[in-house]
Structures are given as C-alpha cells and as structure tokens.
Amino acid sequence: MEVAQMQRSLVDYTKTLFMEGFLDAQFLQLQQLQDESNPDFVVEVVSLFFDDSEKLLNDLSMALDQPNVDFKKVDAHVHQLKGSSSSIGAQKVKDACIAFRNFCEEQNIDAWVALLCLNLLIYNIFELEIRIRCLMKFSGP
C-alpha cells in the first residue's frame, strides 16, 4: 500500500472514531502536544489511562460487591475515571461515567443496575482500547 493511501486510511479511521463517539476534541488537543522531542506522548498518556482504568474498574467492582455499598466511594472512583477519560478525549467512557454517577446520586440503586453501569464502563473502555491501539499501530513508524 502506498504512503498516500495509508495516510488517507489513517485519516478515515480517525474520523470514524470521532463520528462513532469514541473520541472528542480533547483527543485532538492531546495529539497537538506531541512533537519531535516527545514522539510517543499520546501513546504514553493513553497507556497510562488504560492502566489506571483497570485499577479503577477493579476498585469499583470490589466496592459494588460489598453488602452495604458505599456510594460515596463508588462515586469517587467513577468521578476519577470520568476525569481521566475527559482528559484523553474518551467520549463514550465519559458518557458512561456520567450515567453511572447519576445512579450513584440515588444511593439505593439495585445491584443489577450498578452491575449494568459497571459492565457498560468495562465494555466502553475495552472497545476504546482496541480501537486506540489500532490507531496507534496504524499511525506508528
């Protein structure tokens, strides 16, 4: 595949991630921070996000598995994940966090609703990770 065609494919794939709501304008700002002095900046930031997300999802799972769920603790974890996802432009993850936080405000949600929210977060993070890793591999040297 020639270079020009590969570049068009990369642009098209990136546009798709925006059109499908996986990414927002914050991701573009993140990309603008990358330069010759730090060529792996985006990859490093996104990798840190996924590493932190894994820990937060484990913490959320443990917090929701308690007989008496501490919704303030759950909300704090979701709030942290919302902030992290916002900082890299992970729109679907951020939206799932907002929905989860809305349920946390009720503080008496059924276990199945909490698990549904958690599974939606897990799904969105996992799907985003696959797509971002494809984008990074596709755009790499």
For each residue, the residues with C-beta under 8 A, 3 or more apart:
1: 5 6 9
2: 5 6
3: 6 7
4: 7 8
5: 1 2 8 9
6: 1 2 3 9 10
7: 3 4 10 11
8: 4 5 11 12
9: 1 5 6 12 13 138
10: 6 7 13 14 135 138 139
11: 7 8 14 15
12: 8 9 15 16
13: 9 10 16 17 134 135 138
14: 10 11 17 18 23 135
15: 11 12 18 19
16: 12 13 19 20
17: 13 14 20 22 23 131 135
18: 14 15 21 22 23 24
19: 15 16
20: 16 17
21: 18 91 92 95
22: 17 18 90 91 92 127 128 131
23: 14 17 18 27 89 90 91
24: 18 27 89 91 94
25: 28 29 89
26: 29 30 86 87 88 89
27: 23 24 30 31 88 89 90
28: 25 31 32 89
29: 25 26 32 33 89
30: 26 27 33 34 41 42 45 87 88 89
31: 27 28 34 42
32: 28 29
33: 29 30 41 42
34: 30 31 38 39 40 41 42
35: 38 39 41
36: 39
37:
38: 34 35 41
39: 34 35 36
40: 34 43 44
41: 30 33 34 35 38 44 45
42: 30 31 33 34 45 46 136
43: 40 46 47 136
44: 40 41 47 48
45: 30 41 42 48 49 88
46: 42 43 49 50 88 132 136
47: 43 44 50 51
48: 44 45 51 52
49: 45 46 52 53 84 85 87 88 90
50: 46 47 53 54 125 129
51: 47 48 54 55
52: 48 49 55 56 84
53: 49 50 56 57 81 84 85 93 125
54: 50 51 57 58
55: 51 52 58 59
56: 52 53 59 60 77 80 81 84
57: 53 54 60 61 81 118 121 122 125
58: 54 55 61 62
59: 55 56 62 63 77
60: 56 57 63 64 74 77 78 81 118 121
61: 57 58 64 65 118
62: 58 59 65 66
63: 59 60 66 69 70 73 74 77
64: 60 61 69 74 111 114 115 118
65: 61 62
66: 62 63 69 70
67:
68:
69: 63 64 66 74 114
70: 63 66 73 74
71: 74 75 104 107
72: 75 76
73: 63 70 76 77
74: 60 63 64 69 70 71 77 78 104 114
75: 71 72 78 79 101 104 105
76: 72 73 79 80
77: 56 59 60 63 73 74 80 81
78: 60 74 75 81 82 97 100 101 104 121
79: 75 76 82 83 97 101
80: 56 76 77 83 84
81: 53 56 57 60 77 78 84 85 93 97 121
82: 78 79 85 86 94 97 98 101
83: 79 80 86 87
84: 49 52 53 56 80 81 87 88
85: 49 53 81 82 88 90 93 94 97
86: 26 82 83 89 90 94
87: 26 30 49 83 84
88: 26 27 30 45 46 49 84 85
89: 23 24 25 26 27 28 29 30 86
90: 22 23 27 49 85 86 93 94 124 125 128
91: 21 22 23 24 94 95
92: 21 22 95 96 124 127 128
93: 53 81 85 90 96 97 121 124 125 128
94: 24 82 85 86 90 91 97 98
95: 21 91 92 98 99
96: 92 93 99 100 117 120 121 124
97: 78 79 81 82 85 93 94 100 101 121
98: 82 94 95 101 102
99: 95 96 102 103 117 120
100: 78 96 97 103 104 117 118 120 121
101: 75 78 79 82 97 98 104 105
102: 98 99 105 106
103: 99 100 106 109 113 114 117
104: 71 74 75 78 100 101 107 109
105: 75 101 102
106: 102 103 109
107: 71 104
108:
109: 103 104 106 113 114
110: 113 114
111: 64 114 115
112: 115 116
113: 103 109 110 116 117
114: 64 69 74 103 109 110 111 117 118
115: 64 111 112 118 119
116: 112 113 119 120
117: 96 99 100 103 113 114 120 121
118: 57 60 61 64 100 114 115 121 122
119: 115 116 122 123
120: 96 99 100 116 117 123 124
121: 57 60 78 81 93 96 97 100 117 118 124 125
122: 57 118 119 125 126
123: 119 120 126 127
124: 90 92 93 96 120 121 127 128
125: 50 53 57 90 93 121 122 128 129
126: 122 123 129 130
127: 22 92 123 124 130 131
128: 22 90 92 93 124 125 131 132
129: 50 125 126 132 133
130: 126 127 133 134
131: 17 22 127 128 134 135
132: 46 128 129 135 136
133: 129 130 136 137
134: 13 130 131 137 138
135: 10 13 14 17 131 132 138 139
136: 42 43 46 132 133 139 140
137: 133 134 140
138: 9 10 13 134 135
139: 10 135 136
140: 136 137
141:
